[in-house]
């Protein structure tokens, strides 16, 4: 977070809540007059202060919906997934040591077990 963002948030922001990653979500203290057809200018201003690096994939789906005005109400504190099959949110791990590397990947050693129907390169006769 830059000093400008910190100052803007301190002067104009109202803390709404935080998520399990430590990100904090704010809305503007002053309410804009809702004008039909005014588009962006008729909506409440909302933003996130990331804990650590500013990585958009670290915003869970329930907070993403609130930030983008898909839902009006912020998720309650201690929000739990609605269904037993839902997994907890994970940020994008691409480019990190924890990124997925399939068998045969050069970053994993480049070897994999042989499989039925493996590719055989064309050989000129």
Helices and strands as residue ranges (DSSP letters): H 3-12, E 13-18, E 24-28, G 39-42, E 46-49, G 56-58, H 61-67, G 106-108
